[in-house]
């Protein structure tokens, strides 16, 4: 099964550490079971803004569980061990994309 990466509008100043956030909805009937953990895992997207000292981290929890799982977006000060500044959870792909893009702008402009 093949799917493109999810397009994102990313302001300047962000470094992508890794990206496996695909443009595919978490619908169990449309994704072969052996691909659940490939497309929906704890490590989907991680980006850093060094100027603002922020880390954006996106994952699917629990890993591979499309029935009960959800996207989780975390913003940390510094790195993953830094202070958690923001958390957002949803099962909806378009909602998580909108939140990621909103946060990227908010952080870039110094509002978070």
C-alpha positions, 0 to 999 in steps of 0.5 A: 500500500502506497500513500503520499506524505501529508502536505504541510505549510511550514514557515521558515526556521523549522528543521524537520527531524523526521517525517512519516505523517502520511496523507491517509485517514485512520480507517481500519477497513481501508488499511491492511492490518499489517500496515497499521503500525507503518502508517500509525505509530508513535513517531510520525513527525518531529520538527525543531525551531532552534530560534524559538527553542521549541520541539513539535512532536506528533505521534499516534497512540497507541501504536498501530491501534486504529480503533482506539488510537489518536494523534497526539501533538506535543510542543516542548521547550527545548527537547522532548525532556523539556517542559510540555507547553501544549498538547492536542489529541484527535482521531481526525487527520485534517484536524491534526494538520490544521493544529500543526500548521497553527502551532508552527505559525504561533511558535514562529511568531513568538506567541508560544 
